[in-house]
Amino acid sequence: MRTDEYEISMYREIDVCKRMITGLKKNLAVMEKKHNKSNNVFMKDLESGKDSDCKEECLEWKGNYDALKKWEEKLSQYEELFGSGKIDS
């Protein structure tokens, strides 16, 4: 049985996820523009060692990229659980 508290909490969690995703996407867009390469190309270059002299900025880029994927997964899980009613109080 869902309660108002349940819905409020789920909306709050979904909102937090969306805000984090928006912020991370903005940060990543700045990096893409600055370095003139997409996130995917950057990640492939980093994995292949092409950016072996990666400085702090590149580590931040990778961290933001990894965080984005985690927040998107968390959002997807919350939306799935909220939509399906799997979490009952």
Backbone as JSON, one array per atom type, in Angstrom:
{
  "sequence": "MRTDEYEISMYREIDVCKRMITGLKKNLAVMEKKHNKSNNVFMKDLESGKDSDCKEECLEWKGNYDALKKWEEKLSQYEELFGSGKIDS",
  "N": [[0.83, -1.17, 0.0], [0.66, 2.11, -0.94], [1.7, 5.23, 0.42], [1.19, 8.72, 1.14], [3.61, 9.7, 2.12], [5.39, 7.91, 1.04], [5.19, 8.47, -1.72], [6.02, 11.17, -1.73], [8.64, 10.87, -0.8], [9.74, 9.29, -2.85], [9.44, 10.96, -5.1], [11.14, 12.99, -4.25], [13.64, 11.68, -4.17], [13.9, 10.98, -6.87], [13.96, 13.53, -7.96], [16.38, 14.51, -6.87], [18.19, 12.82, -8.15], [17.77, 13.6, -10.84], [18.62, 16.26, -10.75], [21.33, 15.96, -10.11], [22.2, 14.56, -12.37], [21.71, 16.47, -14.37], [23.55, 18.5, -13.59], [26.0, 17.1, -13.81], [25.99, 16.5, -16.55], [26.2, 19.08, -17.59], [28.78, 19.79, -16.68], [30.28, 17.86, -18.07], [29.74, 18.6, -20.7], [31.09, 21.01, -20.86], [33.73, 20.1, -20.68], [33.87, 18.53, -23.0], [33.61, 20.49, -24.98], [35.82, 22.12, -24.43], [38.0, 20.41, -24.91], [37.44, 19.51, -27.38], [36.34, 16.99, -28.03], [34.22, 14.12, -27.79], [32.58, 12.65, -24.91], [32.58, 9.85, -25.11], [34.69, 9.36, -26.93], [36.79, 10.44, -25.45], [36.81, 8.65, -23.25], [37.48, 6.23, -24.54], [40.02, 6.91, -25.53], [41.34, 7.32, -23.1], [41.18, 4.74, -21.94], [42.7, 3.32, -23.78], [45.15, 4.28, -23.32], [45.96, 6.5, -24.63], [45.68, 9.01, -23.55], [47.69, 9.07, -21.57], [49.18, 10.85, -20.1], [47.44, 12.07, -18.46], [46.08, 14.64, -16.64], [44.97, 16.24, -13.59], [42.55, 17.41, -14.4], [41.61, 15.66, -16.39], [41.18, 13.41, -14.86], [39.12, 14.34, -13.29], [37.2, 14.64, -15.28], [36.8, 11.96, -16.04], [35.84, 11.02, -13.6], [33.44, 12.47, -13.37], [32.11, 11.45, -15.6], [31.86, 8.72, -14.92], [30.33, 9.02, -12.59], [27.99, 10.11, -13.67], [26.93, 7.93, -15.1], [26.33, 6.22, -12.95], [24.42, 7.74, -11.51], [22.43, 7.92, -13.47], [21.69, 5.25, -13.66], [20.74, 4.83, -11.07], [18.54, 6.6, -11.08], [16.97, 5.36, -13.04], [16.39, 2.96, -11.71], [14.92, 3.91, -9.47], [12.72, 5.07, -10.82], [11.66, 2.82, -12.05], [10.98, 1.23, -9.81], [9.17, 2.92, -8.51], [7.19, 3.22, -10.44], [6.32, 0.6, -10.74], [5.39, -0.17, -8.31], [6.74, -1.83, -6.58], [7.96, -1.29, -4.16], [6.57, -1.35, -1.14], [4.86, 0.14, 1.58]],
  "CA": [[0.0, 0.0, 0.0], [1.42, 3.35, -1.03], [1.25, 6.33, 1.26], [1.66, 10.03, 0.68], [5.02, 9.8, 2.48], [6.11, 7.12, 0.05], [5.25, 9.24, -2.97], [6.85, 12.34, -1.5], [10.04, 10.41, -0.73], [10.18, 8.84, -4.17], [9.6, 12.16, -5.93], [12.33, 13.68, -3.77], [14.81, 10.92, -4.63], [13.96, 11.13, -8.33], [14.39, 14.91, -8.21], [17.81, 14.59, -6.56], [18.89, 12.15, -9.26], [17.68, 14.43, -12.05], [19.47, 17.44, -10.55], [22.72, 15.52, -10.21], [22.44, 14.23, -13.78], [21.79, 17.75, -15.09], [24.82, 19.13, -13.26], [27.1, 16.32, -14.39], [25.96, 16.69, -18.0], [26.75, 20.41, -17.87], [30.23, 19.7, -16.5], [30.83, 17.06, -19.16], [29.63, 19.39, -21.93], [32.2, 21.97, -20.82], [34.96, 19.37, -21.0], [33.82, 18.16, -24.42], [33.86, 21.68, -25.78], [37.18, 22.58, -24.17], [38.96, 19.48, -25.5], [36.97, 19.2, -28.73], [36.08, 15.56, -28.21], [33.06, 13.63, -27.04], [32.86, 11.83, -23.73], [32.9, 8.48, -25.52], [36.04, 9.36, -27.51], [37.7, 10.64, -24.33], [36.91, 7.41, -22.47], [38.23, 5.26, -25.35], [41.41, 7.36, -25.52], [41.87, 7.08, -21.75], [41.33, 3.29, -21.76], [43.76, 2.81, -24.66], [46.42, 4.87, -22.92], [46.25, 7.65, -25.47], [45.78, 10.15, -22.64], [48.45, 8.55, -20.44], [49.67, 11.96, -19.3], [46.22, 12.69, -17.96], [46.26, 15.46, -15.45], [43.84, 16.29, -12.67], [41.33, 17.74, -15.15], [41.14, 14.44, -17.05], [40.66, 12.53, -13.81], [37.82, 14.9, -12.94], [36.32, 14.31, -16.4], [36.46, 10.55, -15.9], [35.0, 10.89, -12.41], [32.1, 12.97, -13.7], [31.53, 10.5, -16.55], [31.48, 7.53, -14.14], [29.23, 9.41, -11.7], [26.79, 10.26, -14.49], [26.39, 6.59, -15.37], [25.75, 5.7, -11.71], [23.19, 8.49, -11.22], [21.41, 7.52, -14.45], [21.22, 3.92, -13.26], [19.93, 5.02, -9.85], [17.27, 7.2, -11.52], [16.22, 4.31, -13.72], [15.89, 2.03, -10.69], [13.84, 4.58, -8.73], [11.54, 5.21, -11.67], [11.09, 1.49, -12.23], [10.35, 0.82, -8.56], [8.03, 3.79, -8.24], [6.16, 2.91, -11.43], [5.81, -0.76, -10.63], [4.81, -0.38, -6.99], [7.45, -2.91, -5.91], [8.25, -0.9, -2.78], [5.33, -1.1, -0.43], [5.02, 0.5, 2.99]],
  "C": [[0.88, 1.24, 0.0], [0.82, 4.41, -0.11], [1.73, 7.64, 0.64], [3.14, 10.2, 0.96], [5.89, 9.04, 1.48], [6.28, 7.92, -1.24], [6.12, 10.47, -2.83], [8.32, 11.95, -1.5], [10.55, 9.99, -2.1], [10.37, 10.03, -5.12], [10.86, 12.92, -5.55], [13.59, 12.98, -4.28], [14.99, 11.05, -6.14], [14.44, 12.53, -8.68], [15.88, 15.09, -7.94], [18.62, 13.97, -7.7], [18.91, 13.03, -10.51], [18.57, 15.67, -11.93], [20.95, 17.07, -10.67], [23.09, 15.23, -11.66], [22.58, 15.51, -14.6], [23.13, 18.43, -14.84], [26.0, 18.41, -13.87], [27.15, 16.48, -15.91], [26.51, 18.06, -18.39], [28.27, 20.4, -17.74], [30.89, 18.95, -17.65], [30.79, 17.82, -20.49], [30.75, 20.43, -22.0], [33.5, 21.28, -21.21], [35.0, 18.97, -22.47], [34.18, 19.35, -25.3], [35.32, 22.13, -25.65], [38.22, 21.72, -24.89], [38.57, 19.02, -26.9], [36.89, 17.69, -29.0], [34.92, 15.13, -27.33], [33.51, 12.84, -25.82], [33.28, 10.43, -24.12], [34.31, 8.38, -26.1], [37.07, 9.54, -26.39], [37.9, 9.34, -23.56], [37.7, 6.36, -23.23], [39.71, 5.61, -25.37], [42.06, 7.06, -24.18], [42.14, 5.59, -21.53], [42.47, 2.73, -22.61], [45.13, 3.38, -24.29], [46.82, 6.08, -23.73], [46.42, 8.92, -24.64], [46.55, 9.73, -21.38], [49.02, 9.65, -19.56], [48.52, 12.76, -18.71], [46.49, 13.42, -16.65], [44.97, 15.44, -14.63], [42.52, 16.55, -13.39], [40.75, 16.5, -15.84], [40.57, 13.46, -16.03], [39.29, 13.02, -13.34], [36.79, 14.55, -14.02], [35.86, 12.86, -16.27], [35.54, 10.33, -14.7], [33.58, 11.35, -12.66], [31.37, 12.01, -14.64], [31.02, 9.26, -15.8], [30.29, 7.84, -13.22], [27.92, 9.55, -12.47], [26.14, 8.9, -14.74], [25.71, 6.02, -14.12], [24.45, 6.42, -11.36], [22.08, 8.13, -12.2], [20.84, 6.15, -14.1], [20.32, 4.01, -12.02], [18.56, 5.6, -10.2], [16.39, 6.15, -12.17], [15.61, 3.33, -12.72], [14.74, 2.65, -9.89], [12.57, 4.67, -9.57], [10.87, 3.85, -11.89], [10.35, 1.04, -10.97], [9.09, 1.63, -8.27], [6.88, 3.46, -9.18], [5.53, 1.55, -11.24], [5.15, -1.05, -9.3], [5.49, -1.49, -6.21], [7.78, -2.58, -4.46], [6.93, -0.57, -2.13], [5.63, -0.77, 1.03], [3.82, 0.04, 3.76]]
}
